[in-house]
Amino acid sequence: MLPSVSSLREASELLAEAHAAGRRLLIGKDLTTEGLGRVLEHEAGDLTCTVEAGIRLSALNDELGRHGQRLSLDPPGDPTVGAVLAGNLSGPLRHRFGAARDLVLGVTLVLADGTIANAGGKVVKNVAGYDLARLVCGSNGRLALIGRVSFRLHPIPRSAETLVFEGKDVVPTVASLLHSQLQPSALDVLHPGRVGVLFEGSPSAVDEQIAAAQRLAESNEGLVTIRHEEPIWDESRKRQGASLGRIRFAPGDLGRALPLIAEAVIRPAAGVAYLPVTAPDDTAPEVRRLERAIREQLDPRGVFSGVPAA
């Protein structure tokens, strides 16, 4: 087993060695970034930061919180930043802030042959270069070792309130919320029968949005509204983390997807449902071909395939 790397140079040397020897490895098992755990830069005025890939989200947000800021990603558990990018992970906050690929500004990667490559930048409007930063999001360690990451940040909200709606038919209320002018930070359906909605911002703005959301739900007969139910987000992440399968549907089209699902945590705006059972891989053939072509370009010898060389 290869050691945890503590510098980009060390990672480069190890990968160059593996590439030359035709050795294959699995990032996270044969090669980890646990030794890369520093916050390298935090530009509070620009709402950006650059960190090493081995830092965990909790440690990063503890540091950012001292300046009243956060990285608006809340996936299950406490993964490293590298794991968040490699899995394109997200949690309930995805409704408003997106997944990892929506908040990453730039990356420093170590390619399969040991080359250290920089992509993207540290400013929100950077558009130069090939977008490797988003390409590695969801790559599951098959394209490159993620060494450093630059993120766009958000201020920690002054106030946060949660509404939970309960009832047999939540579709009309979800549709009303999605098509309204309201801006929830999270909107999850805990199927069957519950919807969690999180509002963040100034106290007065949060109160106004809570009241407006309650009015929208009043037209749905049989729906019960409960306020101050923050634990629903812990439950949502826990169920997401324990899920065995995932299906996608057209964003916002909850009405068509829900009858096909017996139990799930659903993010309607993202068009994704996390299931307690396995689900078939619905990746389109043309997407598979594209993924294979990209892997062949970036890792022609299959160093990151994680299986013994033939």
C-alpha positions, 0 to 999 in steps of 0.5 A: 500500500502506498503512503498518504502523500503530504505534498504535490511533489511527493504525489507526482513522484509516486504517480510517475513511478507507478506510470513507468512501472505499469502499476495500477492503483485506487485513489483513497485506498492505495494512495490518499491525500490525508497528509494534505490538510491545509487552508492555503488561502482565504480571500474573505473579501472575494469570498474565495478560498484555496485548500488542500484536498485532504482537509475535511469539510468540518475543519474547513468550515470551522476555519471559514466560520471565524470570518463569517463564511462557509462552503455551502456543501453539506453532503452526508458524513464529513468527507475530505474536499478531494472526495467531495470533488471526486464524487461531485457530492452535495446535500440538501443545500444543493437546491440553492447552491448546487453541487461541488462542480457549481462551487469549484473555481480551480484545481491543481491535479497530479495526472497519471504520469506525475505531471502537475497541472493547474486548471481554472483559477481563484476568481469567480469570473475566470474563464481561461483554459480547459475546464478540468476543474469541473471535469474531475467533479464526479470522476471518482478518482479515475482521471487524476489525483486532486491536490488543491481546490479553489472554491467560491464561498458564501456568508453564513446567514444571520437567520435560518428557519425550517418548515416541514409539510406533511400529507399524502400528496405533497406534489402540489405544494412542491410545485407551488414552491418551485414556481414561486418567487421564494428562494429556499436554501433547501427543499427535500422530499422525504418520501412518503409524506414529508417536505422540508424547506429551509429559508436563510437570510436576514431575520425579517426576510426569513420570516416573510418567506416562511409566512409566504410558504405557509400561505402557498401550502394552505391550498393543499387540503390535508397538508399539515405545516410544522415549524422549527424542524431542523432535525429533518436535514440530519435525517435527510443526509443520513438517508442519503448516505445510506442509500443504495441507488439513485435515479434521475428525472426531469428537474421539477417533474416530481409528479411523474417521478413520485408514483415510481418510487416507494421510498426515497430522499428526493431533491426535486429542483435537481431531479435526483432521488436517493433510494434505499434499494439498488437501481440500474445505471441509466447512464446513456451509451454516448456518455459512457463513450465520452467518459472512456475517451476522456480516460484514455486521453488523461490516463492511457495506461490505466494507472487510476483503474485500481486493478492489477496490470495485465 
